[in-house]
């Protein structure tokens, strides 16, 4: 079925304005998520005492719902995306605070709340909402120099960090900090302040090492990979070694039966064992393509809100993928962070769908042009909100 350029329906306008290359790359990630769910679901179900078919069916529902949500969000205008980020961010912030009171504790961390009987990690949804809200605050300063956009963004970041510290969730704190810093850098942060920011991030890393025992343990595991607490990292490396160049074949992996998080945080190791280095390289290339294509398209963007929001969304998406794959390959200390659209989990898929849906909506050609015209009219009337 083809859609004519003359088609003036909502779907027709969306199809000819959306970035179809990025959409196709996301479709590939959905396909990898489906295939790797087939590989990892039976072993995960056995460990969790669940039915393998039921677990696989749940992941299929998550992927289908995430895909539909992503398309629906990508139909929104930049103004509607901003409102969605404000409302969604407020809800996610409130639920993140609720985890400290009535959260579900898993492996010593209280990062989840139960909604409709399912554990949900609200901090996952803070990433895209925070990136868009921060972009709006920084862009508002361009329209009214008296508006303290950077200070308000910093205050929101500090509030989120204080909540994440209590869970604790050092990895999410690091990603949100990097997103804010990258947006400030793109917004024109003074090079002297860039140096100060880098030193502050190093200081925060040292503080996390000093304050949290699990951070010290993971750094020690990374530096001494033959220690007694490096089981998952060691098994993941064995999986890549077993897979070699072409892999053992679909369903032939053995390490997934031994890795507790093979279906989630170490799904990349399952791909390495069953499909080999070539498929792993393809997965890395798809993530790299999405991020690099998005950043290159922004070189021509004139609107500060769209440029900063898309930069933050791409940074959050790329950093999450890097942390997951880097942990599986023992390139960085292990961190419980999922691989977008590929790891098992409803929260992860829903948050990634929100993130990419916002990116696709803000990068649509027609949406950008309408947004710029409306903003220029607002500037002419002296409005900046």
Secondary structure, DSSP 8 states (H G I E B T S, - for coil): ----TT--SHHHHHHHHS-HHHHHHHHHHHHHHHHHHHHHHHHHHHHHT--HHHHHHHHHHHHHHHHHHHHHHHTS-HHHHHHHHHHHHHHHHHHHHHHHHH-EEETTEEEEEEETTEEE-THHHHHHHHHHHHHHHHHHHHH-TTS-HHHHHHHHHHHHHHHHHHHT-HHHHHHHHHHHHHHHHHTT--HHHHHHHHHHHHHHHHHHHHH-HHHHHHHHHHH-TTSTT-HHHHHHHHHHHHHTTT-S-TT--SGGGT-TTTTTTTHHHHHHHHHHHHHHHHHHHHHHHHHHHHHHHHTT---HHHHHHHHHHHHHHHHHHHHHHHHHTTSS-------TTTSS-HHHHHHHHHHHHHHHHHH-HHHHHHHHHHHHHHHHTT---
